[in-house]
Protein backbone atom coordinates (compact mmCIF):
# COMPACT_ATOMS: atom_id res chain seq x y z
CA UNK A 1 0.00 0.00 0.00
CA UNK A 2 3.02 2.34 0.19
CA UNK A 3 3.11 2.33 -3.63
CA UNK A 4 1.05 5.36 -4.66
CA UNK A 5 -0.20 3.93 -7.96
CA UNK A 6 -1.18 0.59 -6.45
CA UNK A 7 -3.07 2.34 -3.65
CA UNK A 8 -4.95 4.51 -6.19
CA UNK A 9 -5.87 1.53 -8.35
CA UNK A 10 -6.87 -0.56 -5.32
CA UNK A 11 -9.04 2.15 -3.76
CA UNK A 12 -10.82 3.13 -6.96
CA UNK A 13 -11.48 -0.49 -7.86
CA UNK A 14 -12.92 -1.11 -4.39
CA UNK A 15 -15.55 1.63 -4.81
CA UNK A 16 -16.37 0.37 -8.29
CA UNK A 17 -16.69 -3.26 -7.16
CA UNK A 18 -19.05 -2.27 -4.34
CA UNK A 19 -21.26 -0.62 -6.95
CA UNK A 20 -21.01 -3.58 -9.31
CA UNK A 21 -22.11 -6.11 -6.69
CA UNK A 22 -24.80 -3.72 -5.45
CA UNK A 23 -26.22 -3.65 -8.98
CA UNK A 24 -25.85 -7.41 -9.51
CA UNK A 25 -27.77 -8.14 -6.30
CA UNK A 26 -30.60 -5.79 -7.26
CA UNK A 27 -30.75 -7.05 -10.85
CA UNK A 28 -30.77 -10.79 -10.09
CA UNK A 29 -33.38 -10.33 -7.35
CA UNK A 30 -35.51 -8.23 -9.72
CA UNK A 31 -35.33 -10.96 -12.40
CA UNK A 32 -36.20 -13.72 -9.90
CA UNK A 33 -39.18 -11.83 -8.45
CA UNK A 34 -40.53 -10.58 -11.79
CA UNK A 35 -40.20 -13.88 -13.70
CA UNK A 36 -40.20 -16.51 -10.93
CA UNK A 37 -37.70 -18.48 -13.03
CA UNK A 38 -34.25 -19.74 -12.03
CA UNK A 39 -33.43 -20.17 -15.72
CA UNK A 40 -34.02 -16.45 -16.45
CA UNK A 41 -31.72 -15.53 -13.55
CA UNK A 42 -29.10 -17.82 -15.10
CA UNK A 43 -29.67 -16.29 -18.57
CA UNK A 44 -29.04 -12.74 -17.28
CA UNK A 45 -25.94 -13.99 -15.47
CA UNK A 46 -24.95 -15.73 -18.73
CA UNK A 47 -25.34 -12.50 -20.74
CA UNK A 48 -22.94 -10.69 -18.39
CA UNK A 49 -20.22 -13.34 -18.21
CA UNK A 50 -20.35 -15.07 -21.61
CA UNK A 51 -18.27 -12.27 -23.23
CA UNK A 52 -15.40 -13.52 -21.08
CA UNK A 53 -15.59 -16.85 -22.86
CA UNK A 54 -16.02 -15.23 -26.29
CA UNK A 55 -13.60 -12.30 -26.19
CA UNK A 56 -11.01 -12.96 -23.49
CA UNK A 57 -8.31 -14.13 -25.92
CA UNK A 58 -8.43 -10.93 -28.04
CA UNK A 59 -8.54 -9.05 -24.72
CA UNK A 60 -5.33 -10.78 -23.69
CA UNK A 61 -3.75 -9.76 -26.98
CA UNK A 62 -4.63 -6.10 -26.37
CA UNK A 63 -3.28 -6.32 -22.81
CA UNK A 64 0.10 -7.43 -24.17
CA UNK A 65 0.27 -4.96 -27.08
CA UNK A 66 -1.36 -1.71 -25.89
CA UNK A 67 -1.03 0.70 -22.99
CA UNK A 68 -2.86 -1.29 -20.32
CA UNK A 69 -3.81 1.83 -18.38
CA UNK A 70 -5.66 3.28 -21.38
CA UNK A 71 -7.44 -0.01 -22.04
CA UNK A 72 -8.64 -0.10 -18.43
CA UNK A 73 -9.80 3.51 -18.58
CA UNK A 74 -11.79 2.97 -21.78
CA UNK A 75 -13.47 -0.12 -20.35
CA UNK A 76 -14.52 1.67 -17.16
CA UNK A 77 -16.08 4.49 -19.20
CA UNK A 78 -18.17 1.97 -21.17
CA UNK A 79 -19.25 0.24 -17.95
CA UNK A 80 -20.36 3.60 -16.51
CA UNK A 81 -22.48 4.27 -19.62
CA UNK A 82 -24.13 0.84 -19.53
CA UNK A 83 -24.93 1.11 -15.81
CA UNK A 84 -26.55 4.48 -16.46
CA UNK A 85 -28.50 3.02 -19.40
CA UNK A 86 -29.83 0.24 -17.19
CA UNK A 87 -30.90 2.80 -14.56
CA UNK A 88 -32.66 5.06 -17.08
CA UNK A 89 -34.54 2.24 -18.83
CA UNK A 90 -35.73 0.88 -15.47
CA UNK A 91 -36.88 4.36 -14.38
CA UNK A 92 -38.81 4.81 -17.66
CA UNK A 93 -40.41 1.38 -17.43
CA UNK A 94 -38.61 0.24 -20.59
CA UNK A 95 -36.49 -2.45 -18.94
CA UNK A 96 -37.85 -5.43 -20.87
CA UNK A 97 -35.89 -8.66 -20.89
CA UNK A 98 -34.33 -8.08 -24.36
CA UNK A 99 -33.22 -4.57 -23.32
CA UNK A 100 -31.71 -5.87 -20.08
CA UNK A 101 -29.87 -8.67 -21.88
CA UNK A 102 -28.37 -6.29 -24.48
CA UNK A 103 -27.19 -3.78 -21.87
CA UNK A 104 -25.80 -6.51 -19.62
CA UNK A 105 -23.98 -8.11 -22.59
CA UNK A 106 -22.29 -4.81 -23.53
CA UNK A 107 -21.35 -4.25 -19.88
CA UNK A 108 -19.88 -7.74 -19.70
CA UNK A 109 -17.90 -7.18 -22.90
CA UNK A 110 -16.26 -4.06 -21.45
CA UNK A 111 -15.55 -5.99 -18.24
CA UNK A 112 -13.92 -8.76 -20.31
CA UNK A 113 -11.45 -6.42 -22.02
CA UNK A 114 -10.67 -4.83 -18.66
CA UNK A 115 -9.76 -8.14 -17.00
CA UNK A 116 -6.34 -9.08 -18.49
CA UNK A 117 -5.26 -5.44 -18.79
CA UNK A 118 -6.08 -4.77 -15.14
CA UNK A 119 -4.62 -8.06 -13.91
CA UNK A 120 -1.32 -7.64 -15.74
CA UNK A 121 -1.07 -3.96 -14.78
CA UNK A 122 -0.76 -4.91 -11.12
CA UNK A 123 2.75 -6.46 -11.26
CA UNK A 124 3.98 -3.18 -12.78
CA UNK A 125 2.76 -1.20 -9.77
CA UNK A 126 4.76 -3.10 -7.10
CA UNK A 127 8.10 -4.88 -6.79
CA UNK A 128 8.48 -8.50 -7.91
CA UNK A 129 8.83 -9.64 -4.28
CA UNK A 130 5.46 -8.06 -3.46
CA UNK A 131 3.53 -9.64 -6.35
CA UNK A 132 1.83 -12.38 -4.28
CA UNK A 133 0.77 -9.89 -1.61
CA UNK A 134 -0.45 -7.45 -4.30
CA UNK A 135 -2.57 -10.14 -5.98
CA UNK A 136 -3.89 -11.35 -2.63
CA UNK A 137 -4.80 -7.78 -1.60
CA UNK A 138 -6.49 -7.26 -4.95
CA UNK A 139 -8.53 -10.42 -4.41
CA UNK A 140 -9.40 -9.12 -0.94
CA UNK A 141 -10.51 -5.78 -2.42
CA UNK A 142 -12.73 -7.58 -4.93
CA UNK A 143 -14.26 -9.65 -2.17
CA UNK A 144 -14.72 -6.71 0.20
CA UNK A 145 -16.89 -5.38 -2.61
CA UNK A 146 -18.75 -8.69 -2.52
CA UNK A 147 -19.39 -8.15 1.20
CA UNK A 148 -20.51 -4.54 1.13
CA UNK A 149 -22.18 -4.48 -2.30
CA UNK A 150 -24.85 -7.17 -1.76
CA UNK A 151 -25.71 -5.83 1.70
CA UNK A 152 -26.13 -2.31 0.30
CA UNK A 153 -28.00 -3.72 -2.70
CA UNK A 154 -30.57 -5.44 -0.49
CA UNK A 155 -30.89 -2.27 1.60
CA UNK A 156 -31.33 0.02 -1.43
CA UNK A 157 -33.92 -2.28 -3.04
CA UNK A 158 -35.88 -2.51 0.22
CA UNK A 159 -35.67 1.21 1.07
CA UNK A 160 -35.85 2.77 -2.40
CA UNK A 161 -35.94 0.84 -5.67
CA UNK A 162 -34.05 -1.37 -8.11
CA UNK A 163 -33.39 1.67 -10.33
CA UNK A 164 -31.70 3.49 -7.43
CA UNK A 165 -29.21 0.63 -7.16
CA UNK A 166 -28.36 1.03 -10.85
CA UNK A 167 -27.81 4.80 -10.48
CA UNK A 168 -25.49 4.23 -7.51
CA UNK A 169 -23.43 1.76 -9.53
CA UNK A 170 -23.08 4.28 -12.37
CA UNK A 171 -21.80 6.88 -9.89
CA UNK A 172 -19.26 4.40 -8.45
CA UNK A 173 -17.41 4.22 -11.77
CA UNK A 174 -16.54 7.93 -11.53
CA UNK A 175 -14.20 7.13 -8.61
CA UNK A 176 -12.28 4.36 -10.36
CA UNK A 177 -11.97 6.40 -13.59
CA UNK A 178 -10.42 9.26 -11.62
CA UNK A 179 -8.12 6.86 -9.75
CA UNK A 180 -6.82 5.20 -12.93
CA UNK A 181 -6.40 8.59 -14.63
CA UNK A 182 -4.07 9.63 -11.78
CA UNK A 183 -1.88 6.50 -12.08
CA UNK A 184 1.56 7.49 -13.42
CA UNK A 185 2.88 4.03 -14.36
CA UNK A 186 3.12 3.48 -18.13
CA UNK A 187 3.50 0.32 -20.20
CA UNK A 188 6.95 0.31 -21.78
CA UNK A 189 6.62 0.45 -25.60
CA UNK A 190 9.93 -1.32 -26.23
CA UNK A 191 8.58 -4.54 -24.65
CA UNK A 192 5.59 -4.77 -27.01
CA UNK A 193 5.25 -7.84 -29.22
CA UNK A 194 4.06 -6.72 -32.67
CA UNK A 195 3.00 -10.06 -34.21
CA UNK A 196 -0.55 -10.37 -35.56
CA UNK A 197 -3.45 -11.17 -33.28
CA UNK A 198 -3.96 -14.73 -34.57
CA UNK A 199 -0.26 -15.59 -34.11
CA UNK A 200 -0.28 -13.84 -30.75
CA UNK A 201 -3.21 -15.96 -29.53
CA UNK A 202 -1.62 -19.16 -30.93
CA UNK A 203 1.57 -18.39 -29.01
CA UNK A 204 -0.41 -18.12 -25.79
CA UNK A 205 -2.29 -21.36 -26.47
CA UNK A 206 0.96 -23.20 -27.26
CA UNK A 207 2.57 -21.79 -24.12
CA UNK A 208 -0.22 -23.25 -21.94
CA UNK A 209 -0.55 -26.62 -23.74
CA UNK A 210 3.20 -27.29 -23.69
CA UNK A 211 3.20 -26.98 -19.90
CA UNK A 212 1.12 -29.89 -18.66
CA UNK A 213 0.95 -28.57 -15.11
CA UNK A 214 -0.43 -25.21 -16.31
CA UNK A 215 -3.04 -26.88 -18.52
CA UNK A 216 -4.13 -29.17 -15.66
CA UNK A 217 -4.38 -26.30 -13.17
CA UNK A 218 -6.41 -24.14 -15.55
CA UNK A 219 -8.77 -26.96 -16.56
CA UNK A 220 -9.24 -27.89 -12.90
CA UNK A 221 -10.01 -24.27 -12.07
CA UNK A 222 -12.54 -24.16 -14.91
CA UNK A 223 -14.25 -27.37 -13.75
CA UNK A 224 -14.43 -26.13 -10.15
CA UNK A 225 -16.01 -22.90 -11.37
CA UNK A 226 -18.50 -24.66 -13.68
CA UNK A 227 -19.75 -27.17 -11.11
CA UNK A 228 -18.85 -25.37 -7.89
CA UNK A 229 -18.87 -21.60 -7.75
CA UNK A 230 -21.64 -21.36 -10.36
CA UNK A 231 -23.89 -22.60 -7.54
CA UNK A 232 -24.03 -18.99 -6.34
CA UNK A 233 -26.42 -18.31 -9.26
CA UNK A 234 -28.96 -20.36 -7.29
CA UNK A 235 -28.75 -18.13 -4.20
CA UNK A 236 -31.95 -16.21 -5.11
CA UNK A 237 -33.80 -19.51 -5.57
CA UNK A 238 -32.46 -20.88 -2.30
CA UNK A 239 -33.35 -17.71 -0.36
CA UNK A 240 -36.86 -17.40 -1.84
CA UNK A 241 -37.99 -20.97 -2.58
CA UNK A 242 -36.11 -23.09 -0.01
CA UNK A 243 -35.74 -20.72 2.96
CA UNK A 244 -38.89 -18.68 2.20
CA UNK A 245 -37.16 -15.34 2.72
CA UNK A 246 -36.73 -12.06 0.83
CA UNK A 247 -34.12 -9.77 -0.72
CA UNK A 248 -32.41 -9.15 2.62
CA UNK A 249 -31.68 -12.85 3.07
CA UNK A 250 -30.35 -13.14 -0.48
CA UNK A 251 -28.11 -10.12 0.10
CA UNK A 252 -26.75 -11.50 3.37
CA UNK A 253 -25.96 -14.91 1.84
CA UNK A 254 -24.00 -13.14 -0.92
CA UNK A 255 -22.33 -10.92 1.68
CA UNK A 256 -21.20 -13.93 3.70
CA UNK A 257 -19.72 -15.48 0.55
CA UNK A 258 -17.68 -12.30 0.06
CA UNK A 259 -16.67 -12.25 3.72
CA UNK A 260 -15.43 -15.82 3.39
CA UNK A 261 -13.29 -14.76 0.45
CA UNK A 262 -11.79 -11.90 2.47
CA UNK A 263 -11.00 -14.31 5.31
CA UNK A 264 -9.41 -16.63 2.78
CA UNK A 265 -6.89 -13.97 1.71
CA UNK A 266 -4.63 -14.07 4.80
CA UNK A 267 -5.23 -17.82 5.08
CA UNK A 268 -3.92 -18.54 1.58
CA UNK A 269 -0.88 -16.30 2.22
CA UNK A 270 -0.18 -18.15 5.48
CA UNK A 271 -0.56 -21.59 3.88
CA UNK A 272 1.60 -20.55 0.92
CA UNK A 273 4.56 -20.24 3.30
CA UNK A 274 4.16 -23.90 4.29
CA UNK A 275 2.68 -25.66 1.25
CA UNK A 276 3.14 -25.60 -2.51
CA UNK A 277 0.28 -23.98 -4.39
CA UNK A 278 -0.67 -27.33 -5.97
CA UNK A 279 -1.53 -28.73 -2.52
CA UNK A 280 -3.63 -25.69 -1.61
CA UNK A 281 -5.44 -25.96 -4.97
CA UNK A 282 -6.48 -29.59 -4.36
CA UNK A 283 -7.55 -28.84 -0.79
CA UNK A 284 -9.56 -25.77 -1.86
CA UNK A 285 -11.48 -27.78 -4.48
CA UNK A 286 -12.30 -30.43 -1.87
CA UNK A 287 -13.47 -27.77 0.59
CA UNK A 288 -15.59 -26.09 -2.09
CA UNK A 289 -17.39 -29.35 -2.84
CA UNK A 290 -17.93 -30.14 0.84
CA UNK A 291 -19.37 -26.71 1.68
CA UNK A 292 -21.71 -26.72 -1.33
CA UNK A 293 -22.96 -30.19 -0.40
CA UNK A 294 -23.65 -29.07 3.17
CA UNK A 295 -25.29 -25.87 1.86
CA UNK A 296 -27.68 -27.94 -0.28
CA UNK A 297 -28.96 -29.82 2.79
CA UNK A 298 -29.33 -26.74 5.03
CA UNK A 299 -32.80 -25.47 5.82
CA UNK A 300 -31.68 -23.09 8.57
CA UNK A 301 -30.97 -19.49 7.61
CA UNK A 302 -28.00 -18.83 9.91
CA UNK A 303 -26.37 -22.17 8.97
CA UNK A 304 -26.82 -21.38 5.27
CA UNK A 305 -25.03 -18.06 5.81
CA UNK A 306 -22.11 -19.77 7.59
CA UNK A 307 -21.78 -22.36 4.84
CA UNK A 308 -21.76 -19.65 2.17
CA UNK A 309 -18.81 -18.13 4.06
CA UNK A 310 -16.94 -21.41 3.56
CA UNK A 311 -17.80 -21.45 -0.17
CA UNK A 312 -16.32 -17.97 -0.61
CA UNK A 313 -13.20 -18.83 1.38
CA UNK A 314 -12.40 -21.99 -0.60
CA UNK A 315 -12.99 -20.40 -3.99
CA UNK A 316 -10.79 -17.42 -3.13
CA UNK A 317 -7.97 -19.74 -2.08
CA UNK A 318 -8.32 -21.69 -5.32
CA UNK A 319 -8.40 -18.62 -7.57
CA UNK A 320 -5.59 -16.80 -5.77
CA UNK A 321 -3.24 -19.80 -5.98
CA UNK A 322 -3.97 -20.45 -9.66
CA UNK A 323 -3.51 -16.76 -10.53
CA UNK A 324 -0.30 -16.44 -8.52
CA UNK A 325 1.39 -19.55 -9.87
CA UNK A 326 0.65 -18.89 -13.55
CA UNK A 327 1.78 -15.24 -13.31
CA UNK A 328 4.89 -16.07 -11.29
CA UNK A 329 5.97 -18.80 -13.73
CA UNK A 330 5.22 -16.87 -16.95
CA UNK A 331 7.43 -14.35 -18.76
CA UNK A 332 6.12 -10.76 -18.47
CA UNK A 333 5.52 -10.51 -22.24
CA UNK A 334 3.25 -13.58 -22.14
CA UNK A 335 1.26 -12.73 -19.00
CA UNK A 336 -1.64 -11.01 -20.75
CA UNK A 337 -2.35 -14.07 -22.86
CA UNK A 338 -1.91 -16.59 -20.04
CA UNK A 339 -4.03 -14.47 -17.69
CA UNK A 340 -6.75 -14.44 -20.35
CA UNK A 341 -6.98 -18.24 -20.06
CA UNK A 342 -7.23 -17.86 -16.29
CA UNK A 343 -10.16 -15.48 -16.77
CA UNK A 344 -11.77 -17.81 -19.31
CA UNK A 345 -11.65 -20.75 -16.90
CA UNK A 346 -12.90 -18.65 -14.01
CA UNK A 347 -15.37 -16.03 -15.17
CA UNK A 348 -15.92 -17.65 -18.59
CA UNK A 349 -17.07 -20.99 -17.17
CA UNK A 350 -19.23 -19.27 -14.53
CA UNK A 351 -22.19 -18.43 -16.85
CA UNK A 352 -22.08 -21.83 -18.52
CA UNK A 353 -22.19 -23.58 -15.17
CA UNK A 354 -24.95 -21.22 -14.04
CA UNK A 355 -27.10 -22.18 -17.04
CA UNK A 356 -26.47 -25.87 -16.40
CA UNK A 357 -27.34 -25.69 -12.70
CA UNK A 358 -30.26 -23.31 -13.33
CA UNK A 359 -31.78 -25.80 -15.79
CA UNK A 360 -31.43 -28.64 -13.28
CA UNK A 361 -32.95 -26.44 -10.56
CA UNK A 362 -36.02 -25.67 -12.71
CA UNK A 363 -36.32 -29.30 -13.84
CA UNK A 364 -35.92 -30.79 -10.37
CA UNK A 365 -34.99 -28.40 -7.52
CA UNK A 366 -32.24 -26.04 -6.36
CA UNK A 367 -30.93 -28.53 -3.72
CA UNK A 368 -30.61 -31.30 -6.33
CA UNK A 369 -28.69 -28.97 -8.65
CA UNK A 370 -26.33 -28.20 -5.77
CA UNK A 371 -25.89 -31.94 -5.09
CA UNK A 372 -24.71 -32.39 -8.68
CA UNK A 373 -22.23 -29.52 -8.51
CA UNK A 374 -20.84 -30.52 -5.12
CA UNK A 375 -20.34 -34.15 -6.19
CA UNK A 376 -18.41 -33.07 -9.29
CA UNK A 377 -16.08 -30.89 -7.18
CA UNK A 378 -15.40 -33.70 -4.73
CA UNK A 379 -14.56 -36.10 -7.60
CA UNK A 380 -12.22 -33.48 -9.10
CA UNK A 381 -10.45 -33.02 -5.75
CA UNK A 382 -9.93 -36.78 -5.45
CA UNK A 383 -8.31 -36.82 -8.91
CA UNK A 384 -5.96 -33.99 -7.94
CA UNK A 385 -4.94 -35.78 -4.74
CA UNK A 386 -4.53 -39.18 -6.43
CA UNK A 387 -2.60 -37.83 -9.45
CA UNK A 388 -0.22 -35.20 -8.00
CA UNK A 389 2.04 -35.43 -11.04
CA UNK A 390 -0.53 -33.55 -13.10
CA UNK A 391 0.10 -30.33 -11.18
CA UNK A 392 3.70 -30.92 -10.14
CA UNK A 393 4.87 -27.64 -11.71
CA UNK A 394 2.24 -25.53 -9.94
CA UNK A 395 4.71 -24.00 -7.49
CA UNK A 396 5.65 -20.32 -7.75
CA UNK A 397 8.96 -20.94 -5.95
CA UNK A 398 10.22 -22.81 -9.03
CA UNK A 399 10.55 -19.55 -10.95
CA UNK A 400 9.70 -18.77 -14.58
CA UNK A 401 8.95 -21.85 -16.68
C-alpha positions in Angstrom: 0.0 0.0 0.0 3.0 2.3 0.2 3.1 2.3 -3.6 1.0 5.4 -4.7 -0.2 3.9 -8.0 -1.2 0.6 -6.5 -3.1 2.3 -3.7 -4.9 4.5 -6.2 -5.9 1.5 -8.4 -6.9 -0.6 -5.3 -9.0 2.1 -3.8 -10.8 3.1 -7.0 -11.5 -0.5 -7.9 -12.9 -1.1 -4.4 -15.6 1.6 -4.8 -16.4 0.4 -8.3 -16.7 -3.3 -7.2 -19.1 -2.3 -4.3 -21.3 -0.6 -7.0 -21.0 -3.6 -9.3 -22.1 -6.1 -6.7 -24.8 -3.7 -5.4 -26.2 -3.6 -9.0 -25.9 -7.4 -9.5 -27.8 -8.1 -6.3 -30.6 -5.8 -7.3 -30.8 -7.0 -10.8 -30.8 -10.8 -10.1 -33.4 -10.3 -7.3 -35.5 -8.2 -9.7 -35.3 -11.0 -12.4 -36.2 -13.7 -9.9 -39.2 -11.8 -8.4 -40.5 -10.6 -11.8 -40.2 -13.9 -13.7 -40.2 -16.5 -10.9 -37.7 -18.5 -13.0 -34.3 -19.7 -12.0 -33.4 -20.2 -15.7 -34.0 -16.4 -16.5 -31.7 -15.5 -13.6 -29.1 -17.8 -15.1 -29.7 -16.3 -18.6 -29.0 -12.7 -17.3 -25.9 -14.0 -15.5 -24.9 -15.7 -18.7 -25.3 -12.5 -20.7 -22.9 -10.7 -18.4 -20.2 -13.3 -18.2 -20.3 -15.1 -21.6 -18.3 -12.3 -23.2 -15.4 -13.5 -21.1 -15.6 -16.9 -22.9 -16.0 -15.2 -26.3 -13.6 -12.3 -26.2 -11.0 -13.0 -23.5 -8.3 -14.1 -25.9 -8.4 -10.9 -28.0 -8.5 -9.0 -24.7 -5.3 -10.8 -23.7 -3.7 -9.8 -27.0 -4.6 -6.1 -26.4 -3.3 -6.3 -22.8 0.1 -7.4 -24.2 0.3 -5.0 -27.1 -1.4 -1.7 -25.9 -1.0 0.7 -23.0 -2.9 -1.3 -20.3 -3.8 1.8 -18.4 -5.7 3.3 -21.4 -7.4 0.0 -22.0 -8.6 -0.1 -18.4 -9.8 3.5 -18.6 -11.8 3.0 -21.8 -13.5 -0.1 -20.4 -14.5 1.7 -17.2 -16.1 4.5 -19.2 -18.2 2.0 -21.2 -19.3 0.2 -17.9 -20.4 3.6 -16.5 -22.5 4.3 -19.6 -24.1 0.8 -19.5 -24.9 1.1 -15.8 -26.5 4.5 -16.5 -28.5 3.0 -19.4 -29.8 0.2 -17.2 -30.9 2.8 -14.6 -32.7 5.1 -17.1 -34.5 2.2 -18.8 -35.7 0.9 -15.5 -36.9 4.4 -14.4 -38.8 4.8 -17.7 -40.4 1.4 -17.4 -38.6 0.2 -20.6 -36.5 -2.4 -18.9 -37.9 -5.4 -20.9 -35.9 -8.7 -20.9 -34.3 -8.1 -24.4 -33.2 -4.6 -23.3 -31.7 -5.9 -20.1 -29.9 -8.7 -21.9 -28.4 -6.3 -24.5 -27.2 -3.8 -21.9 -25.8 -6.5 -19.6 -24.0 -8.1 -22.6 -22.3 -4.8 -23.5 -21.4 -4.3 -19.9 -19.9 -7.7 -19.7 -17.9 -7.2 -22.9 -16.3 -4.1 -21.4 -15.5 -6.0 -18.2 -13.9 -8.8 -20.3 -11.5 -6.4 -22.0 -10.7 -4.8 -18.7 -9.8 -8.1 -17.0 -6.3 -9.1 -18.5 -5.3 -5.4 -18.8 -6.1 -4.8 -15.1 -4.6 -8.1 -13.9 -1.3 -7.6 -15.7 -1.1 -4.0 -14.8 -0.8 -4.9 -11.1 2.7 -6.5 -11.3 4.0 -3.2 -12.8 2.8 -1.2 -9.8 4.8 -3.1 -7.1 8.1 -4.9 -6.8 8.5 -8.5 -7.9 8.8 -9.6 -4.3 5.5 -8.1 -3.5 3.5 -9.6 -6.4 1.8 -12.4 -4.3 0.8 -9.9 -1.6 -0.4 -7.5 -4.3 -2.6 -10.1 -6.0 -3.9 -11.4 -2.6 -4.8 -7.8 -1.6 -6.5 -7.3 -4.9 -8.5 -10.4 -4.4 -9.4 -9.1 -0.9 -10.5 -5.8 -2.4 -12.7 -7.6 -4.9 -14.3 -9.6 -2.2 -14.7 -6.7 0.2 -16.9 -5.4 -2.6 -18.7 -8.7 -2.5 -19.4 -8.2 1.2 -20.5 -4.5 1.1 -22.2 -4.5 -2.3 -24.8 -7.2 -1.8 -25.7 -5.8 1.7 -26.1 -2.3 0.3 -28.0 -3.7 -2.7 -30.6 -5.4 -0.5 -30.9 -2.3 1.6 -31.3 0.0 -1.4 -33.9 -2.3 -3.0 -35.9 -2.5 0.2 -35.7 1.2 1.1 -35.8 2.8 -2.4 -35.9 0.8 -5.7 -34.1 -1.4 -8.1 -33.4 1.7 -10.3 -31.7 3.5 -7.4 -29.2 0.6 -7.2 -28.4 1.0 -10.9 -27.8 4.8 -10.5 -25.5 4.2 -7.5 -23.4 1.8 -9.5 -23.1 4.3 -12.4 -21.8 6.9 -9.9 -19.3 4.4 -8.4 -17.4 4.2 -11.8 -16.5 7.9 -11.5 -14.2 7.1 -8.6 -12.3 4.4 -10.4 -12.0 6.4 -13.6 -10.4 9.3 -11.6 -8.1 6.9 -9.8 -6.8 5.2 -12.9 -6.4 8.6 -14.6 -4.1 9.6 -11.8 -1.9 6.5 -12.1 1.6 7.5 -13.4 2.9 4.0 -14.4 3.1 3.5 -18.1 3.5 0.3 -20.2 7.0 0.3 -21.8 6.6 0.5 -25.6 9.9 -1.3 -26.2 8.6 -4.5 -24.7 5.6 -4.8 -27.0 5.2 -7.8 -29.2 4.1 -6.7 -32.7 3.0 -10.1 -34.2 -0.5 -10.4 -35.6 -3.5 -11.2 -33.3 -4.0 -14.7 -34.6 -0.3 -15.6 -34.1 -0.3 -13.8 -30.8 -3.2 -16.0 -29.5 -1.6 -19.2 -30.9 1.6 -18.4 -29.0 -0.4 -18.1 -25.8 -2.3 -21.4 -26.5 1.0 -23.2 -27.3 2.6 -21.8 -24.1 -0.2 -23.2 -21.9 -0.5 -26.6 -23.7 3.2 -27.3 -23.7 3.2 -27.0 -19.9 1.1 -29.9 -18.7 0.9 -28.6 -15.1 -0.4 -25.2 -16.3 -3.0 -26.9 -18.5 -4.1 -29.2 -15.7 -4.4 -26.3 -13.2 -6.4 -24.1 -15.6 -8.8 -27.0 -16.6 -9.2 -27.9 -12.9 -10.0 -24.3 -12.1 -12.5 -24.2 -14.9 -14.2 -27.4 -13.8 -14.4 -26.1 -10.1 -16.0 -22.9 -11.4 -18.5 -24.7 -13.7 -19.8 -27.2 -11.1 -18.8 -25.4 -7.9 -18.9 -21.6 -7.7 -21.6 -21.4 -10.4 -23.9 -22.6 -7.5 -24.0 -19.0 -6.3 -26.4 -18.3 -9.3 -29.0 -20.4 -7.3 -28.7 -18.1 -4.2 -31.9 -16.2 -5.1 -33.8 -19.5 -5.6 -32.5 -20.9 -2.3 -33.4 -17.7 -0.4 -36.9 -17.4 -1.8 -38.0 -21.0 -2.6 -36.1 -23.1 0.0 -35.7 -20.7 3.0 -38.9 -18.7 2.2 -37.2 -15.3 2.7 -36.7 -12.1 0.8 -34.1 -9.8 -0.7 -32.4 -9.1 2.6 -31.7 -12.8 3.1 -30.4 -13.1 -0.5 -28.1 -10.1 0.1 -26.7 -11.5 3.4 -26.0 -14.9 1.8 -24.0 -13.1 -0.9 -22.3 -10.9 1.7 -21.2 -13.9 3.7 -19.7 -15.5 0.6 -17.7 -12.3 0.1 -16.7 -12.2 3.7 -15.4 -15.8 3.4 -13.3 -14.8 0.4 -11.8 -11.9 2.5 -11.0 -14.3 5.3 -9.4 -16.6 2.8 -6.9 -14.0 1.7 -4.6 -14.1 4.8 -5.2 -17.8 5.1 -3.9 -18.5 1.6 -0.9 -16.3 2.2 -0.2 -18.1 5.5 -0.6 -21.6 3.9 1.6 -20.6 0.9 4.6 -20.2 3.3 4.2 -23.9 4.3 2.7 -25.7 1.3 3.1 -25.6 -2.5 0.3 -24.0 -4.4 -0.7 -27.3 -6.0 -1.5 -28.7 -2.5 -3.6 -25.7 -1.6 -5.4 -26.0 -5.0 -6.5 -29.6 -4.4 -7.6 -28.8 -0.8 -9.6 -25.8 -1.9 -11.5 -27.8 -4.5 -12.3 -30.4 -1.9 -13.5 -27.8 0.6 -15.6 -26.1 -2.1 -17.4 -29.4 -2.8 -17.9 -30.1 0.8 -19.4 -26.7 1.7 -21.7 -26.7 -1.3 -23.0 -30.2 -0.4 -23.7 -29.1 3.2 -25.3 -25.9 1.9 -27.7 -27.9 -0.3 -29.0 -29.8 2.8 -29.3 -26.7 5.0 -32.8 -25.5 5.8 -31.7 -23.1 8.6 -31.0 -19.5 7.6 -28.0 -18.8 9.9 -26.4 -22.2 9.0 -26.8 -21.4 5.3 -25.0 -18.1 5.8 -22.1 -19.8 7.6 -21.8 -22.4 4.8 -21.8 -19.7 2.2 -18.8 -18.1 4.1 -16.9 -21.4 3.6 -17.8 -21.5 -0.2 -16.3 -18.0 -0.6 -13.2 -18.8 1.4 -12.4 -22.0 -0.6 -13.0 -20.4 -4.0 -10.8 -17.4 -3.1 -8.0 -19.7 -2.1 -8.3 -21.7 -5.3 -8.4 -18.6 -7.6 -5.6 -16.8 -5.8 -3.2 -19.8 -6.0 -4.0 -20.4 -9.7 -3.5 -16.8 -10.5 -0.3 -16.4 -8.5 1.4 -19.5 -9.9 0.7 -18.9 -13.6 1.8 -15.2 -13.3 4.9 -16.1 -11.3 6.0 -18.8 -13.7 5.2 -16.9 -17.0 7.4 -14.4 -18.8 6.1 -10.8 -18.5 5.5 -10.5 -22.2 3.2 -13.6 -22.1 1.3 -12.7 -19.0 -1.6 -11.0 -20.7 -2.4 -14.1 -22.9 -1.9 -16.6 -20.0 -4.0 -14.5 -17.7 -6.8 -14.4 -20.4 -7.0 -18.2 -20.1 -7.2 -17.9 -16.3 -10.2 -15.5 -16.8 -11.8 -17.8 -19.3 -11.6 -20.7 -16.9 -12.9 -18.6 -14.0 -15.4 -16.0 -15.2 -15.9 -17.7 -18.6 -17.1 -21.0 -17.2 -19.2 -19.3 -14.5 -22.2 -18.4 -16.8 -22.1 -21.8 -18.5 -22.2 -23.6 -15.2 -24.9 -21.2 -14.0 -27.1 -22.2 -17.0 -26.5 -25.9 -16.4 -27.3 -25.7 -12.7 -30.3 -23.3 -13.3 -31.8 -25.8 -15.8 -31.4 -28.6 -13.3 -33.0 -26.4 -10.6 -36.0 -25.7 -12.7 -36.3 -29.3 -13.8 -35.9 -30.8 -10.4 -35.0 -28.4 -7.5 -32.2 -26.0 -6.4 -30.9 -28.5 -3.7 -30.6 -31.3 -6.3 -28.7 -29.0 -8.6 -26.3 -28.2 -5.8 -25.9 -31.9 -5.1 -24.7 -32.4 -8.7 -22.2 -29.5 -8.5 -20.8 -30.5 -5.1 -20.3 -34.1 -6.2 -18.4 -33.1 -9.3 -16.1 -30.9 -7.2 -15.4 -33.7 -4.7 -14.6 -36.1 -7.6 -12.2 -33.5 -9.1 -10.5 -33.0 -5.8 -9.9 -36.8 -5.5 -8.3 -36.8 -8.9 -6.0 -34.0 -7.9 -4.9 -35.8 -4.7 -4.5 -39.2 -6.4 -2.6 -37.8 -9.5 -0.2 -35.2 -8.0 2.0 -35.4 -11.0 -0.5 -33.6 -13.1 0.1 -30.3 -11.2 3.7 -30.9 -10.1 4.9 -27.6 -11.7 2.2 -25.5 -9.9 4.7 -24.0 -7.5 5.6 -20.3 -7.8 9.0 -20.9 -5.9 10.2 -22.8 -9.0 10.6 -19.5 -11.0 9.7 -18.8 -14.6 8.9 -21.8 -16.7 
